Amino acid sequence: MKILDATFGHPRGLLGRLGGMIMARPTIQRNAWTIRLLTIHPGDHILDVGCGPGALIHALAQHTPDGLVAGIDTSPVMLHQASRRNAGSIQHGRVHLQRASAMALPFADATFDIVLSANSVQLWPNQLAGVTEMRRVLKPGGQIAIILQPVWVKTSDEVKALGDNLQQLISSAGFRSTSCAFKEMKPIGSVCIVGQK
C-alpha cells in the first residue's frame, strides 16, 4: 500500500514520477470526453483541482486561447510534470500552476467559470469540504465537473454507483442542474458529474 500511495495517492520520488507518466498516457480519451460534456468559451477561466501530471490542463488550454487554466496539486512531483507538459502555455501566461490543497483553494470567491477535478476526489480527507471550496471559487452560473475512472472497482455498475454518490455530493454542496454521464473505457468506465452554481 505504501508503494501505491507513493506512486498514485500522494506521488513522490521516483515512484511518483513513474505514476505521473502512467496517469497521463491513458487519459487522452477521457479528457476529450469530459471537454465535450462542458460548455467552454475561448476566454473562460478554468481551475483543475488535483491536476496531477497536467494532461487535462493541456487539453483545456487548447479550448481557451483567450482564457486561463489554473491547476493545483499537493504533489511537487506532479506539479513538475504538469509544468513540463504545459511549458509553452505557462510562458505565455495561459496556464498557472501552484501547490495547494482542495481543502483550501488559494483563490478569491467567484474567480472561475469552470472548476473541475479528475481522479482526485477519492483522495480528499473531506469530499464535501473540497466540493464546497470548488463552489466558493466558481462564478455564479459556472460549471463544476467531477470526473472519476475508479480503476479499483471491477464492474460498470460499481462505477455508476460511485457516480450516483458523487452527484448527491455536489447537490449537497448546493449545485443545481446536476447530471451524471458514464462512458465505457479501458480498463474500467468513467463517470463525469456536472453541475451549475
N, CA, C and O of each residue as an XYZ file, in Angstrom:
788
protein
N       0.823     -1.196      0.000
C       0.000      0.000      0.000
C       0.865      1.256      0.000
O       0.487      2.254     -0.614
N       2.031      1.233      0.682
C       2.916      2.397      0.693
C       3.433      2.695     -0.706
O       3.565      3.857     -1.091
N       3.727      1.640     -1.467
C       4.198      1.827     -2.834
C       3.103      2.461     -3.691
O       3.380      3.387     -4.453
N       1.865      1.977     -3.578
C       0.758      2.554     -4.332
C       0.519      4.003     -3.950
O       0.236      4.834     -4.813
N       0.631      4.316     -2.662
C       0.427      5.688     -2.207
C       1.496      6.609     -2.786
O       1.186      7.712     -3.236
N       2.748      6.167     -2.778
C       3.849      6.986     -3.300
C       3.780      7.127     -4.817
O       4.313      8.086     -5.376
N       3.130      6.181     -5.483
C       3.040      6.214     -6.939
C       1.827      6.985     -7.420
O       1.927      7.775     -8.360
N       0.665      6.763     -6.779
C      -0.582      7.349     -7.278
C      -1.318      8.219     -6.260
O      -1.850      9.267     -6.626
N      -1.361      7.809     -4.993
C      -2.146      8.531     -3.992
C      -1.565      9.885     -3.654
O      -2.245     10.903     -3.774
N      -0.308      9.905     -3.230
C       0.416     11.130     -2.892
C       1.787     11.032     -3.554
O       2.787     10.767     -2.886
N       1.833     11.249     -4.894
C       3.035     10.954     -5.660
C       4.276     11.683     -5.156
O       4.256     12.891     -4.917
N       5.355     10.918     -5.001
C       6.617     11.494     -4.554
C       7.754     10.607     -5.037
O       7.585      9.406     -5.249
N       8.914     11.228     -5.206
C      10.106     10.486     -5.584
C       9.998      9.834     -6.948
O       9.169     10.208     -7.778
N      10.853      8.854     -7.157
C      10.900      8.129     -8.431
C       9.573      7.443     -8.738
O       9.118      7.453     -9.881
N       8.950      6.847     -7.719
C       7.654      6.188     -7.934
C       6.594      7.197     -8.360
O       5.752      6.900     -9.207
N       6.638      8.386     -7.771
C       5.683      9.433     -8.144
C       5.852      9.879     -9.584
O       4.869     10.100    -10.292
N       7.105     10.014    -10.021
C       7.355     10.384    -11.416
C       6.819      9.312    -12.358
O       6.203      9.619    -13.379
N       7.060      8.051    -12.004
C       6.547      6.941    -12.806
C       5.017      6.958    -12.815
O       4.398      6.776    -13.863
N       4.412      7.178    -11.648
C       2.957      7.247    -11.555
C       2.379      8.343    -12.435
O       1.344      8.149    -13.072
N       3.046      9.497    -12.474
C       2.577     10.598    -13.311
C       2.579     10.240    -14.783
O       1.644     10.578    -15.510
N       3.621      9.560    -15.225
C       3.676      9.136    -16.627
C       2.572      8.125    -16.931
O       1.949      8.171    -17.991
N       2.338      7.214    -15.990
C       1.285      6.210    -16.173
C      -0.086      6.879    -16.203
O      -0.937      6.516    -17.015
N      -0.305      7.859    -15.316
C      -1.607      8.528    -15.236
C      -1.901      9.364    -16.474
O      -3.050      9.436    -16.909
N      -0.882      9.997    -17.049
C      -1.108     10.916    -18.165
C      -1.433     10.189    -19.461
O      -2.267     10.657    -20.236
N      -0.795      9.063    -19.707
C      -0.896      8.414    -21.018
C      -2.323      7.998    -21.392
O      -2.766      8.345    -22.487
N      -3.067      7.277    -20.548
C      -4.374      6.782    -20.993
C      -5.527      7.785    -20.819
O      -6.682      7.423    -21.040
N      -5.242      9.020    -20.432
C      -6.322      9.955    -20.138
C      -6.780     10.755    -21.346
O      -7.729     11.530    -21.231
N      -6.147     10.597    -22.494
C      -6.496     11.415    -23.658
C      -7.968     11.258    -24.018
O      -8.668     12.251    -24.217
N      -8.441     10.022    -24.104
C      -9.840      9.766    -24.462
C     -10.782     10.315    -23.397
O     -11.798     10.929    -23.722
N     -10.448     10.097    -22.124
C     -11.310     10.575    -21.039
C     -11.347     12.104    -21.017
O     -12.407     12.688    -20.790
N     -10.217     12.755    -21.248
C     -10.179     14.211    -21.238
C     -11.003     14.800    -22.374
O     -11.728     15.774    -22.175
N     -10.899     14.216    -23.563
C     -11.676     14.691    -24.706
C     -13.180     14.536    -24.441
O     -13.966     15.423    -24.772
N     -13.568     13.418    -23.848
C     -14.971     13.182    -23.500
C     -15.447     14.213    -22.480
O     -16.540     14.761    -22.619
N     -14.646     14.476    -21.472
C     -15.001     15.451    -20.442
C     -15.219     16.826    -21.066
O     -16.203     17.498    -20.757
N     -14.323     17.239    -21.925
C     -14.434     18.561    -22.551
C     -15.706     18.672    -23.380
O     -16.329     19.733    -23.421
N     -16.097     17.588    -24.040
C     -17.344     17.605    -24.822
C     -18.576     17.774    -23.932
O     -19.602     18.277    -24.391
N     -18.489     17.363    -22.675
C     -19.629     17.473    -21.764
C     -19.788     18.881    -21.167
O     -20.819     19.195    -20.571
N     -18.774     19.710    -21.329
C     -18.781     21.054    -20.749
C     -19.066     22.103    -21.813
O     -18.886     21.860    -23.006
N     -19.515     23.277    -21.363
C     -19.663     24.427    -22.240
C     -18.474     25.341    -21.982
O     -18.446     26.073    -20.993
N     -17.491     25.294    -22.879
C     -16.251     26.044    -22.705
C     -16.191     27.164    -23.737
O     -16.396     26.936    -24.929
N     -15.905     28.386    -23.263
C     -15.752     29.539    -24.141
C     -14.270     29.913    -24.226
O     -13.505     29.634    -23.303
N     -13.865     30.546    -25.334
C     -12.439     30.843    -25.545
C     -11.791     31.673    -24.439
O     -10.586     31.555    -24.213
N     -12.562     32.507    -23.750
C     -11.987     33.362    -22.713
C     -12.215     32.886    -21.295
O     -11.955     33.624    -20.345
N     -12.691     31.671    -21.137
C     -13.011     31.169    -19.794
C     -11.771     31.032    -18.916
O     -10.657     30.803    -19.387
N     -12.022     31.184    -17.619
C     -11.022     30.876    -16.600
C     -11.441     29.556    -15.961
O     -12.556     29.425    -15.456
N     -10.535     28.581    -15.989
C     -10.836     27.212    -15.563
C      -9.832     26.789    -14.504
O      -8.647     27.111    -14.595
N     -10.312     26.062    -13.495
C      -9.446     25.527    -12.445
C      -9.539     24.010    -12.430
O     -10.631     23.444    -12.411
N      -8.376     23.355    -12.439
C      -8.277     21.902    -12.305
C      -7.732     21.602    -10.907
O      -6.576     21.897    -10.603
N      -8.572     21.018    -10.072
C      -8.215     20.720     -8.683
C      -7.638     19.309     -8.614
O      -8.315     18.335     -8.944
N      -6.383     19.211     -8.182
C      -5.684     17.924     -8.200
C      -5.253     17.610     -9.615
O      -5.599     16.560    -10.157
N      -4.496     18.520    -10.219
C      -4.225     18.455    -11.663
C      -3.276     17.337    -12.067
O      -3.156     17.040    -13.256
N      -2.593     16.706    -11.104
C      -1.696     15.610    -11.452
C      -0.662     16.027    -12.473
O      -0.116     17.125    -12.364
N      -0.365     15.188    -13.473
C       0.690     15.490    -14.440
C       0.302     16.512    -15.501
O       1.091     16.774    -16.408
N      -0.893     17.098    -15.414
C      -1.260     18.213    -16.271
C      -1.803     17.888    -17.640
O      -1.874     18.773    -18.492
N      -2.190     16.640    -17.882
C      -2.708     16.269    -19.203
C      -4.053     16.937    -19.488
O      -4.282     17.399    -20.606
N      -4.943     16.994    -18.500
C      -6.234     17.646    -18.696
C      -6.040     19.151    -18.882
O      -6.725     19.764    -19.701
N      -5.122     19.745    -18.138
C      -4.837     21.174    -18.310
C      -4.385     21.449    -19.742
O      -4.820     22.421    -20.359
N      -3.519     20.595    -20.264
C      -3.033     20.758    -21.637
C      -4.204     20.748    -22.626
O      -4.255     21.576    -23.536
N      -5.137     19.817    -22.450
C      -6.304     19.732    -23.336
C      -7.209     20.952    -23.181
O      -7.700     21.492    -24.172
N      -7.429     21.388    -21.939
C      -8.285     22.548    -21.694
C      -7.702     23.820    -22.282
O      -8.440     24.650    -22.813
N      -6.389     23.986    -22.196
C      -5.745     25.198    -22.704
C      -5.953     25.353    -24.211
O      -5.962     26.472    -24.722
N      -6.116     24.256    -24.912
C      -6.360     24.324    -26.352
C      -7.749     24.872    -26.663
O      -7.992     25.361    -27.766
N      -8.669     24.791    -25.686
C     -10.039     25.267    -25.883
C     -10.265     26.673    -25.320
O     -11.348     27.237    -25.475
N      -9.250     27.233    -24.672
C      -9.394     28.564    -24.069
C      -8.235     29.469    -24.508
O      -7.434     29.894    -23.676
N      -8.144     29.762    -25.804
C      -6.999     30.533    -26.302
C      -6.904     31.942    -25.720
O      -5.823     32.530    -25.687
N      -8.029     32.483    -25.264
C      -8.022     33.833    -24.684
C      -8.260     33.802    -23.179
O      -8.468     34.848    -22.565
N      -8.233     32.616    -22.580
C      -8.548     32.481    -21.160
C      -7.343     32.069    -20.343
O      -6.196     32.317    -20.713
N      -7.632     31.439    -19.233
C      -6.599     30.984    -18.302
C      -7.016     29.630    -17.741
O      -8.178     29.425    -17.391
N      -6.073     28.719    -17.658
C      -6.310     27.442    -16.993
C      -5.348     27.370    -15.812
O      -4.130     27.415    -15.990
N      -5.897     27.260    -14.616
C      -5.098     27.138    -13.398
C      -5.181     25.703    -12.909
O      -6.179     25.012    -13.119
N      -4.122     25.272    -12.259
C      -4.106     23.930    -11.691
C      -3.441     23.934    -10.339
O      -2.447     24.626    -10.119
N      -4.005     23.150     -9.426
C      -3.387     22.977     -8.114
C      -3.195     21.490     -7.851
O      -3.963     20.649     -8.318
N      -2.153     21.193     -7.092
C      -1.912     19.819     -6.657
C      -1.056     19.896     -5.400
O      -0.312     20.857     -5.207
N      -1.161     18.887     -4.550
C      -0.343     18.857     -3.336
C       1.029     18.247     -3.583
O       1.913     18.364     -2.734
N       1.226     17.601     -4.723
C       2.466     16.875     -5.003
C       3.426     17.713     -5.850
O       3.089     18.074     -6.978
N       4.619     18.029     -5.327
C       5.619     18.717     -6.143
C       6.022     17.923     -7.385
O       6.335     18.508     -8.422
N       6.013     16.593     -7.281
C       6.362     15.746     -8.425
C       5.348     15.939     -9.550
O       5.726     16.077    -10.713
N       4.061     15.950     -9.204
C       3.025     16.146    -10.216
C       3.103     17.547    -10.812
O       2.953     17.715    -12.022
N       3.333     18.547     -9.978
C       3.424     19.919    -10.482
C       4.614     20.086    -11.427
O       4.539     20.837    -12.400
N       5.704     19.390    -11.140
C       6.868     19.449    -12.027
C       6.509     18.864    -13.395
O       6.840     19.440    -14.430
N       5.829     17.712    -13.388
C       5.434     17.108    -14.668
C       4.422     17.983    -15.403
O       4.499     18.138    -16.622
N       3.468     18.557    -14.655
C       2.472     19.438    -15.274
C       3.144     20.670    -15.867
O       2.749     21.142    -16.933
N       4.159     21.192    -15.180
C       4.885     22.368    -15.676
C       5.620     22.047    -16.971
O       5.614     22.847    -17.906
N       6.241     20.896    -17.025
C       6.949     20.500    -18.249
C       5.963     20.287    -19.397
O       6.217     20.708    -20.526
N       4.846     19.638    -19.109
C       3.857     19.339    -20.156
C       3.215     20.620    -20.702
O       2.810     20.663    -21.864
N       3.122     21.643    -19.882
C       2.421     22.879    -20.265
C       3.364     24.078    -20.335
O       2.927     25.217    -20.167
N       4.637     23.838    -20.577
C       5.653     24.895    -20.521
C       5.326     26.072    -21.441
O       5.452     27.226    -21.031
N       4.910     25.797    -22.675
C       4.597     26.881    -23.610
C       3.454     27.748    -23.133
O       3.536     28.974    -23.196
N       2.379     27.124    -22.653
C       1.222     27.880    -22.169
C       1.543     28.651    -20.895
O       1.019     29.745    -20.684
N       2.393     28.093    -20.052
C       2.824     28.806    -18.845
C       3.622     30.042    -19.248
O       3.416     31.125    -18.699
N       4.524     29.884    -20.195
C       5.353     31.002    -20.659
C       4.505     32.132    -21.231
O       4.855     33.303    -21.089
N       3.396     31.788    -21.877
C       2.509     32.804    -22.464
C       1.431     33.274    -21.495
O       0.549     34.041    -21.882
N       1.489     32.827    -20.244
C       0.546     33.296    -19.227
C      -0.844     32.708    -19.325
O      -1.788     33.241    -18.743
N      -0.981     31.605    -20.062
C      -2.301     30.991    -20.243
C      -2.554     29.839    -19.281
O      -3.691     29.395    -19.126
N      -1.500     29.356    -18.637
C      -1.617     28.302    -17.616
C      -0.844     28.750    -16.395
O       0.262     29.282    -16.497
N      -1.448     28.526    -15.228
C      -0.805     28.870    -13.956
C      -0.952     27.679    -13.018
O      -2.058     27.176    -12.822
N       0.155     27.224    -12.439
C       0.153     26.066    -11.545
C       0.690     26.467    -10.179
O       1.590     27.300    -10.081
N       0.134     25.871     -9.121
C       0.687     26.095     -7.796
C       0.331     24.941     -6.863
O      -0.624     24.195     -7.080
N       1.148     24.833     -5.814
C       0.926     23.781     -4.832
C      -0.132     24.250     -3.837
O       0.003     25.302     -3.211
N      -1.181     23.449     -3.708
C      -2.273     23.786     -2.793
C      -3.151     22.556     -2.612
O      -3.033     21.568     -3.336
N      -4.026     22.647     -1.635
C      -4.949     21.564     -1.309
C      -6.371     21.910     -1.748
O      -6.762     23.078     -1.763
N      -7.124     20.892     -2.099
C      -8.544     21.087     -2.417
C      -9.321     21.623     -1.219
O     -10.390     22.214     -1.377
N      -8.780     21.413     -0.021
C      -9.468     21.858      1.190
C      -9.356     23.363      1.421
O     -10.130     23.933      2.190
N      -8.394     24.008      0.759
C      -8.180     25.450      0.937
C      -7.639     26.019     -0.371
O      -6.434     26.226     -0.511
N      -8.520     26.270     -1.317
C      -8.101     26.759     -2.623
C      -7.607     28.203     -2.507
O      -8.290     29.040     -1.915
N      -6.437     28.504     -3.060
C      -5.828     29.826     -2.883
C      -6.320     30.861     -3.890
O      -5.527     31.536     -4.546
N      -7.648     30.973     -4.002
C      -8.245     31.898     -4.958
C      -9.409     32.633     -4.306
O     -10.028     32.136     -3.365
N      -9.690     33.814     -4.818
C     -10.811     34.604     -4.313
C     -12.139     33.977     -4.721
O     -12.197     33.171     -5.650
N     -13.192     34.350     -4.028
C     -14.534     33.904     -4.384
C     -14.837     34.291     -5.836
O     -14.374     35.320     -6.327
N     -15.619     33.450     -6.507
C     -16.153     33.749     -7.842
C     -15.060     34.117     -8.852
O     -15.189     35.108     -9.570
N     -14.000     33.333     -8.906
C     -12.872     33.592     -9.809
C     -13.012     32.855    -11.140
O     -12.582     33.366    -12.175
N     -13.610     31.655    -11.126
C     -13.548     30.775    -12.299
C     -14.923     30.528    -12.925
O     -15.953     30.543    -12.251
N     -14.896     30.297    -14.253
C     -16.108     29.931    -14.989
C     -16.388     28.437    -14.887
O     -17.544     28.014    -14.888
N     -15.323     27.640    -14.801
C     -15.424     26.186    -14.691
C     -14.402     25.721    -13.661
O     -13.249     26.152    -13.676
N     -14.836     24.844    -12.771
C     -13.924     24.214    -11.817
C     -14.152     22.714    -11.927
O     -15.286     22.241    -11.850
N     -13.069     21.973    -12.107
C     -13.221     20.526    -12.263
C     -12.109     19.785    -11.540
O     -11.111     20.368    -11.117
N     -12.314     18.491    -11.415
C     -11.326     17.632    -10.772
C     -11.468     16.234    -11.350
O     -12.566     15.680    -11.408
N     -10.346     15.673    -11.775
C     -10.348     14.338    -12.369
C      -9.499     13.386    -11.534
O      -8.317     13.628    -11.293
N     -10.124     12.312    -11.104
C      -9.437     11.255    -10.343
C      -8.674     11.793     -9.139
O      -7.545     11.384     -8.869
N      -9.303     12.706     -8.428
C      -8.676     13.301     -7.248
C      -9.589     13.225     -6.029
O      -9.111     13.072     -4.905
N     -10.893     13.329     -6.242
C     -11.847     13.451     -5.132
C     -11.740     12.295     -4.137
O     -11.984     12.483     -2.945
N     -11.380     11.107     -4.616
C     -11.288      9.937     -3.732
C     -10.133     10.056     -2.746
O     -10.077      9.305     -1.772
N      -9.215     10.983     -2.979
C      -8.049     11.164     -2.106
C      -8.258     12.263     -1.065
O      -7.447     12.404     -0.150
N      -9.328     13.039     -1.190
C      -9.535     14.165     -0.288
C      -9.956     13.694      1.092
O     -10.747     12.758      1.204
N      -9.446     14.321      2.148
C      -9.848     13.924      3.501
C     -11.312     14.240      3.806
O     -11.923     13.592      4.656
N     -11.877     15.239      3.112
C     -13.274     15.613      3.314
C     -13.834     16.040      1.956
O     -13.593     17.159      1.504
N     -14.577     15.149      1.315
C     -15.056     15.428     -0.037
C     -16.032     16.590     -0.084
O     -15.970     17.404     -1.006
N     -16.932     16.687      0.888
C     -17.891     17.788      0.901
C     -17.176     19.128      1.064
O     -17.541     20.109      0.416
N     -16.165     19.172      1.923
C     -15.407     20.411      2.107
C     -14.705     20.803      0.815
O     -14.676     21.981      0.460
N     -14.142     19.833      0.112
C     -13.469     20.127     -1.153
C     -14.425     20.648     -2.210
O     -14.118     21.618     -2.902
N     -15.584     20.010     -2.341
C     -16.569     20.444     -3.330
C     -17.130     21.816     -2.949
O     -17.409     22.633     -3.826
N     -17.297     22.073     -1.656
C     -17.762     23.387     -1.194
C     -16.740     24.473     -1.537
O     -17.114     25.586     -1.906
N     -15.453     24.146     -1.414
C     -14.400     25.085     -1.808
C     -14.464     25.340     -3.321
O     -14.296     26.476     -3.764
N     -14.703     24.305     -4.100
C     -14.829     24.472     -5.543
C     -15.993     25.408     -5.865
O     -15.889     26.245     -6.761
N     -17.086     25.267     -5.145
C     -18.246     26.136     -5.361
C     -17.912     27.583     -4.995
O     -18.349     28.511     -5.675
N     -17.149     27.776     -3.934
C     -16.800     29.128     -3.483
C     -16.046     29.899     -4.567
O     -16.317     31.081     -4.780
N     -15.102     29.245     -5.257
C     -14.277     29.953     -6.239
C     -14.926     30.013     -7.623
O     -14.347     30.569     -8.557
N     -16.117     29.447     -7.756
C     -16.836     29.426     -9.024
C     -17.744     30.650     -9.143
O     -18.396     31.045     -8.177
N     -17.781     31.238    -10.325
C     -18.679     32.369    -10.578
C     -20.131     31.889    -10.566
O     -20.389     30.721    -10.857
N     -21.085     32.767    -10.234
C     -22.498     32.392    -10.344
C     -22.816     31.917    -11.761
O     -22.448     32.571    -12.737
N     -23.490     30.794    -11.867
C     -23.804     30.207    -13.164
C     -22.695     29.342    -13.726
O     -22.864     28.723    -14.776
N     -21.556     29.290    -13.039
C     -20.426     28.498    -13.508
C     -20.661     27.003    -13.359
O     -21.592     26.567    -12.681
N     -19.797     26.225    -14.006
C     -19.939     24.768    -14.029
C     -18.902     24.071    -13.151
O     -17.751     24.498    -13.059
N     -19.333     23.002    -12.519
C     -18.428     22.081    -11.833
C     -18.466     20.756    -12.584
O     -19.498     20.364    -13.130
N     -17.330     20.075    -12.603
C     -17.286     18.715    -13.138
C     -16.360     17.888    -12.260
O     -15.229     18.284    -11.978
N     -16.855     16.738    -11.834
C     -16.048     15.770    -11.095
C     -15.950     14.527    -11.980
O     -16.962     13.910    -12.311
N     -14.739     14.170    -12.353
C     -14.515     13.037    -13.239
C     -13.822     11.934    -12.440
O     -12.884     12.192    -11.686
N     -14.296     10.710    -12.618
C     -13.705      9.600    -11.882
C     -13.660      8.364    -12.769
O     -14.663      7.954    -13.352
N     -12.473      7.784    -12.853
C     -12.275      6.491    -13.509
C     -11.685      5.566    -12.446
O     -10.466      5.449    -12.322
N     -12.559      4.911    -11.680
C     -12.117      4.159    -10.496
C     -11.544      2.791    -10.849
O     -12.267      1.797    -10.904
N     -10.255      2.758    -11.083
C      -9.614      1.509    -11.522
C      -9.616      0.439    -10.432
O      -9.240     -0.704    -10.693
N     -10.033      0.789     -9.217
C     -10.064     -0.178     -8.125
C     -11.367     -0.973     -8.086
O     -11.485     -1.892     -7.276
N     -12.351     -0.655     -8.933
C     -13.580     -1.437     -8.961
C     -13.547     -2.375    -10.158
O     -12.685     -2.261    -11.030
N     -14.499     -3.308    -10.188
C     -14.457     -4.355    -11.210
C     -15.562     -4.251    -12.265
O     -15.409     -4.785    -13.363
N     -16.684     -3.566    -11.949
C     -17.815     -3.578    -12.877
C     -18.306     -2.171    -13.182
O     -18.076     -1.231    -12.422
N     -18.990     -2.055    -14.318
C     -19.591     -0.782    -14.702
C     -20.656     -0.346    -13.708
O     -20.824      0.848    -13.461
N     -21.379     -1.310    -13.134
C     -22.404     -0.970    -12.136
C     -21.782     -0.289    -10.919
O     -22.370      0.631    -10.352
N     -20.594     -0.739    -10.519
C     -19.906     -0.103     -9.394
C     -19.483      1.322     -9.745
O     -19.573      2.229     -8.917
N     -19.021      1.509    -10.984
C     -18.648      2.850    -11.433
C     -19.868      3.766    -11.398
O     -19.791      4.892    -10.906
N     -20.990      3.283    -11.918
C     -22.214      4.091    -11.954
C     -22.706      4.416    -10.549
O     -23.217      5.511    -10.313
N     -22.557      3.471     -9.603
C     -22.950      3.722     -8.212
C     -22.089      4.827     -7.600
O     -22.594      5.675     -6.865
N     -20.790      4.817     -7.903
C     -19.919      5.895     -7.437
C     -20.341      7.225     -8.039
O     -20.308      8.258     -7.370
N     -20.742      7.193     -9.313
C     -21.241      8.409     -9.962
C     -22.479      8.946     -9.282
O     -22.599     10.155     -9.085
N     -23.408      8.067     -8.916
C     -24.614      8.491     -8.194
C     -24.252      9.158     -6.869
O     -24.837     10.173     -6.491
N     -23.280      8.574     -6.169
C     -22.845      9.148     -4.891
C     -22.226     10.528     -5.087
O     -22.468     11.436     -4.292
N     -21.432     10.688     -6.136
C     -20.813     11.984     -6.400
C     -21.845     13.023     -6.829
O     -21.703     14.206     -6.518
N     -22.876     12.588     -7.536
C     -23.944     13.517     -7.914
C     -24.681     14.007     -6.661
O     -25.025     15.184     -6.554
N     -24.916     13.099     -5.726
C     -25.524     13.509     -4.452
C     -24.607     14.447     -3.686
O     -25.076     15.375     -3.028
N     -23.292     14.210     -3.766
C     -22.321     15.051     -3.076
C     -22.380     16.483     -3.585
O     -22.452     17.417     -2.786
N     -22.350     16.673     -4.907
C     -22.344     18.053     -5.401
C     -23.699     18.727     -5.175
O     -23.759     19.944     -5.003
N     -24.783     17.950     -5.174
C     -26.088     18.518     -4.828
C     -26.092     18.985     -3.378
O     -26.654     20.035     -3.065
N     -25.466     18.208     -2.485
C     -25.375     18.578     -1.065
C     -24.588     19.865     -0.873
O     -24.827     20.604      0.082
N     -23.649     20.139     -1.778
C     -22.840     21.352     -1.693
C     -23.555     22.566     -2.292
O     -23.021     23.674     -2.260
N     -24.756     22.365     -2.836
C     -25.546     23.486     -3.339
C     -25.575     23.650     -4.841
O     -26.090     24.648     -5.344
N     -25.022     22.672     -5.579
C     -25.070     22.766     -7.031
C     -26.441     22.335     -7.536
O     -27.115     21.508     -6.922
N     -26.840     22.912     -8.670
C     -28.141     22.586     -9.266
C     -27.929     22.048    -10.678
O     -26.810     22.038    -11.190
N     -29.012     21.604    -11.293
C     -28.965     21.058    -12.659
C     -27.867     20.012    -12.801
O     -27.125     20.004    -13.783
N     -27.774     19.131    -11.813
C     -26.705     18.133    -11.826
C     -27.054     16.969    -12.750
O     -28.221     16.629    -12.944
N     -26.006     16.371    -13.311
C     -26.194     15.197    -14.159
C     -24.968     14.308    -14.033
O     -23.894     14.752    -13.626
N     -25.151     13.048    -14.389
C     -24.060     12.081    -14.320
C     -23.986     11.343    -15.654
O     -24.941     10.680    -16.061
N     -22.851     11.463    -16.323
C     -22.627     10.759    -17.590
C     -21.659      9.608    -17.354
O     -20.764      9.696    -16.514
N     -21.849      8.539    -18.098
C     -20.989      7.350    -17.987
C     -20.432      7.012    -19.358
O     -21.133      7.124    -20.364
N     -19.168      6.596    -19.400
C     -18.558      6.168    -20.649
C     -17.754      4.897    -20.424
O     -16.924      4.825    -19.519
N     -18.011      3.899    -21.257
C     -17.210      2.672    -21.224
C     -15.795      2.979    -21.689
O     -15.597      3.615    -22.724
N     -14.821      2.528    -20.923
C     -13.422      2.732    -21.262
C     -12.630      1.541    -20.765
O     -13.156      0.666    -20.078
N     -11.372      1.522    -21.118
C     -10.446      0.524    -20.589
C      -9.512      1.215    -19.612
O      -9.079      2.329    -19.908
N      -9.173      0.641    -18.482
C      -9.531     -0.707    -18.028
C     -10.910     -0.752    -17.366
O     -11.441     -1.834    -17.117
N     -11.491      0.413    -17.079
C     -12.825      0.488    -16.460
C     -13.470      1.783    -16.925
O     -12.778      2.726    -17.311
N     -14.781      1.828    -16.888
C     -15.508      3.006    -17.327
C     -15.263      4.230    -16.467
O     -14.677      4.146    -15.388
N     -15.726      5.380    -16.969
C     -15.578      6.649    -16.253
C     -16.940      7.297    -16.067
O     -17.868      7.070    -16.843
N     -17.037      8.108    -15.021
C     -18.211      8.945    -14.817
C     -17.764     10.404    -14.786
O     -16.656     10.727    -14.356
N     -18.648     11.263    -15.248
C     -18.423     12.706    -15.168
C     -19.707     13.324    -14.616
O     -20.769     13.239    -15.232
N     -19.589     13.941    -13.454
C     -20.715     14.569    -12.796
C     -20.596     16.063    -13.024
O     -19.575     16.670    -12.700
N     -21.639     16.652    -13.580
C     -21.635     18.073    -13.926
C     -22.751     18.769    -13.168
O     -23.832     18.208    -12.984
N     -22.486     19.994    -12.727
C     -23.496     20.786    -12.050
C     -23.249     22.260    -12.300
O     -22.242     22.650    -12.892
N     -24.196     23.077    -11.833
C     -24.117     24.508    -12.042
C     -24.318     25.233    -10.719
O     -25.141     24.838     -9.894
N     -23.550     26.301    -10.536
C     -23.686     27.104     -9.323
C     -24.891     28.021     -9.459
O     -25.189     28.788     -8.544
